Amino acid sequence: MSTVLYETDDRVATLTLNRPERLNAITPELIAGFRAALQAACDDPAIRVVRLRGAGRAFCAGYDIGWGSESMHEADADGPWDPIGDYQAMSRFVDAYMALWRSPKPVIAQVHGYCVAGGTDFALCSDLIVCSEDCRIGYPPARVWGSPTTAMWIYRLGLERSKRLLLTGDPIDGRRAVEWGLASEAVPADELEEAGMALARRVAQLPANQLHMMKLLVNQAFEQMGLHTTQLIGTLLDGAARHTPEGTAFTRRGLEDVREAVADRDRPFGDYGQGPRTA
């Protein structure tokens, strides 16, 4: 079964991350399928907008920790950790997410369930986000074993709110995502498919050249703010975070029992780990 499904409806191409049994967790195979599907949409002159969604119960639960733990264990078994080798390997993933940013066709991320850890890079590198009210968006690896490689939190949320999430690893729901300006719209889960497609069709009414110009205009402002330099630092820090004493311990736990490793990481946060409290 393809790790990413591709379908078209008039001027809209829909890409569906398709590892539902693993909550669409990221592996090299999924990234390869994603890049091929996105390139197909970009190459099709009939397509004006791309819609990105996830199959099953979640948008994307981040990197597959089982695969990641095994890969890291194998790499470290070959000798001392090479930070530049790690950076080069992770940069391939960053380049895939940034293909959404560079795409001449606007991308709408349709988010439901969990959109966490590396999975947030798919959403945050898209142009617009439409989400379910009960979704969970956050970066729990900030607690251990990761640094956001694309660093998009900073540019989409600003200083206070990006620190609020990255200094705790807490998630926010869809309503808070809209309140904070992270998403355009939050709807009940059973209305999300309709809302995502409706926005895609509305955007698709503009000429393709006009869409590309408007996207370039906004994106270049953020690139001049140092986006690419921040991503370089974020990707280097991601490798360092996985090789701290705590990160190495998490890798060992991930090899033994992924679920228990994640539970141990999140247990100290208790109920507050559900996200910033509302009034």
N, C-alpha and C positions, 0 to 999 in steps of 0.2 A: 504494500500500500504506500502511495506517495506520502512523504512527510509534509508536503504542502499541496493543497488542492487549488486549482485555477479554473475560474469560470468567468464568463462575460455576460452582461445584460445591457444591451444598447451601448452606451458610452462608458459604462462602469465595469472595471475588472475587479473581481473579488478573490483575494488570496486568503486561504484558510490554513492556519497552522494545524497539522493533523497528526498529533501524537496524543490523542485524548486519554489513553490509558496511563500516560505519564504527565498529565496536565500540560501537554505541549512543551515539555521541558526541552531545553536547547541542547543539541548535539551537532557535530559537524555535518551529519547527513541532513538535518533539518535546515541548517544554514545554506547548504548547497541547493536544496529544493526551493528555499525562499528566494535566493538570488536568481535562480533560473526563472521562477514565476514572475518576479518583479521585472526582470529584463524583458520577458515576453510582453508584459503590459506596456513597458516603455517603448518597445519596438512596434507596437500596433497603432497605426495612425487613427484608428477608429476609437481608441480608448482615450478619455480625457481625465478620468479620476480612478484612483486605486482605493479599494476598501480592504482593510486588513483585519481579520478576526481570528478567533481560535475555536476549534472543535471541542465539543464536550462541555465539561464543567468549568473551564477556565480559559482565559485569554492566553496566558503563558506564565508558568510558575518559575521561570528563571532557568539557569543552567541545570542540566541533569547531574545531581550531586554524585550519583553512583558512577557515571562516566567520568566526571571531573576528578573524583577522588582516585579512581584507577589510573587516569592519565597522569595526574600529579605524582602518584606513587611510583609509576614506571619511569617518569622523567627523573625524579630524584634518586632512583636506584642506579641510574647510569653515572652518577657523580654529583659534584657540588651544583647547587642551583645556579643557573645562568640567567640573571635578570633580563638581559637583552634578548636572549632566546625566548624567554617568557613573554616579553613585550612584543616581539615579532609575531608570536603565535596568537596572542590575544588581539593584536591589531587587525588580524584577518576578520575577527568577529566584529570589531568596531567598524571596520570598513563596510561590512554587510549592513549594519544598522544605519550607517550614514548614507548608504545608497538610497534610503527613504528620503533623507534630507536633500540629496542631490537630484532625486528623480524630477524630470521635467513635468511629470503628472502629479498633481496634489494627492496626498495620501491621507485617508481618514482611518484612524484606528478605532475599531468598534470593540470596546473593552467590557468583559463580564467576568464574574468569578474572581480569580486571583490574577493580578498583573503585578508581579513582584520580582525583586532581584534583577537578574539580567533580562527578564521579560519586559521590564519597564523600558528598556532601550528601544524595543520595537515601537512602543507607544510614543515615547518622548521624542523620538527622531521623526515621527510622522508629523503632518502639518496640523491636523485637527484631531481631537479626541471626543468621541461620544461614548458614554458609559452607562452601565446599569447603576441604579441608586445604591445597590447593596454590594457592589464590587469592592475589592480591596487592592489599593495601589500603594506600593511602598518598597523600601530597600532594606530588608532584614539583614543581608550580609554586612551592613554597616556595623553590626554587633560583633561579628567575627567572620573572616574568610572573604572579604571583598571590599573593593572601592568602585564606585560607579564609573565605568570606563568612558562612557560618552559624556559624562558630567552635565547632562541636560537639565538636571534638577536646578542647578544654579541659574541657568538662563531662563527657565520657564517659571520659576517660583520666586527668585530673588533671594537675598541674604537670610532674612529671619526665618522664612518658611522652609527653605532648603536645609538650613542648619537644624531646624526643629525636627525634621524627618531623619536627617543623616546622623544626628547626635543621639538618636534613640533607636532607629530602625523601625519606628512605629509606622503603620499604614494609615491611609485615609480612605473613606468610602467615596462613592460617586458624588453624593451631595456636597461633601467638603471639597472635592476636586473642582467642582464648578465654582463654589464660593471662593476658592483660592485662585481661580483663573487657570487651573491646569487643564480643564476640560471645557468644551463648549456647551455640553448638554448632558444631563443625567435623567434617565427615565426608568420606570419600573422594568424589571428584567424581561417580562413578557412583551414589552414594547420596543426592546432594543433593536431587533433586526429591522423593524420598519423604520425606526428613527435613523439608524445608520445609513440605510439605503436612501431614505428621503433626502438627507443632507448631501450624499454623494451625487444624487441626480440634480439637486439644485446647483451645486458647484459645476457640474458637467454642462450646464447651460451656457457658460462662458466659452468663447473661442479658446482653443488650445494655446495659441500664442499669448493671449491675454493672461491666462492662468500661469503660464511659465514666467511672464514678466512680473506679476504680482508676487509670486513666490520668491523670485530672485531678489526683489526689492527688500522684502523683509529679512530673508536669510543673510544677505550681505551685511546688514547692520550687526547681527549677532556674531558673524565671523570676524568683523573688525573689533569686536569686544574681546577677542582672544580665545574664541571657542576651540580652535585646533590645538593651541598650546595647553589649554586646560585639559583637553582629552589626552594629550601626551602624558601629562602628569598623572591623570586619573588611571590610565592604563598601567603605568609603571607602579603606582601605589597598589593597584589590584594584585600584582604579583607579590609585592612585599607583604600585603595583608594575609596572603595565603601561606606565607613562610615565617610568620611570627610564631612564638611558642604556642599561642592559642590557636593559630591557624593550622599549624602542623597537627595539633591534637584533634582538631575538627576533622582533618583529612583522615586520620586513623579511625575515628568514630564513623566517618562516612563509609569506609571500607567494610566496617562490621555491620552497621545498621543505620541506614540513612535517616529513617524516621526518628529514631532515638537521638541521633546527633542533632537534628533540627530541634527536637523537643527540649534537649538539654540547653541549647543555645537560647531558646526563647522563654524557658521556664521562669527565670528571675523577673521577667517583665509582667507576668501575671495578666490580669484583665486589662491593665493599662496598655498592654501590647496591642490592643485593638485599635489604638490610634488616639490622636488628640481629643480631649474631652470637649463636648459641646456644652453650651450654656443651658 
